[in-house]
Amino acid sequence: MPESLVVKDPKYLGKFIAVDEDFNIIGYADSREELERELARKGYSITDYDIIYVPKSLKKDSESQ
């Protein structure tokens, strides 16, 4: 897992996201359980991804302005 992951799309705020070994977002949902069910339905194993929660509010990075 990288030290940091940049998520720029606001649709992910307040969601659980799943990333694969190349740090591509492979799914997102409102709850961890919902996300795990959806990924299992798509054929992913729990060992294929990591789940991260993206908070609804984030501090603005002064360097990215």
N, C-alpha and C positions, 0 to 999 in steps of 0.2 A: 504494500500500500504506500502511495507517495505521502510525503510529509503534508502536502496540501493538495486540494482538488478544487479547481475553479468551476463553479456552476453559474452561468450567466443568464440562463433562461428563467424568467420569473415563474413559469408554470411548475417548477420544482420546489418553490418555497413552501415550507410546512409539510413536505412529503418525505417519504422514505424512498430512496433510490437504490437500485442495484447496479453495480458496475462489474464488468468481467475482468479477466486478468490483464487486459490491455487498457483498462480504465474507461471503456466505452459504457455509456449508460444503456442497460438492456431492459430496464423497466422501472416504473415508479407507481406508488399508490399512497393512499391516505394512512394505511396501517401496515405494519410489518407483516402481519398474518395474511392480509390481502395480497401483498406483494409476493410472499412466498408461494401462495396458492397459484397465482397467475404465472409465475416462473415455472412451477412444477407442471402446469398445464401446457406450457410452451416446450417442455422437455428438458429444462435446466435442472441440474443436480445442485444441492446446497453447497457443494464444493466448487461449483463453477463461478461463484460470484460473492461479493461482499455487499452488505447493506449499510447505507449511511443515511442519517436523518439530516435534512437541510432545514435549519430553523426558518421561521417566517420572517424574522427581522435580522438583518445582518448589519454590522458596522460597515460603513463605507470606507473603502481603502483609499486613503488620500493620494497614493501613488497612481491609481487608475483613473483619476479625474482628468 
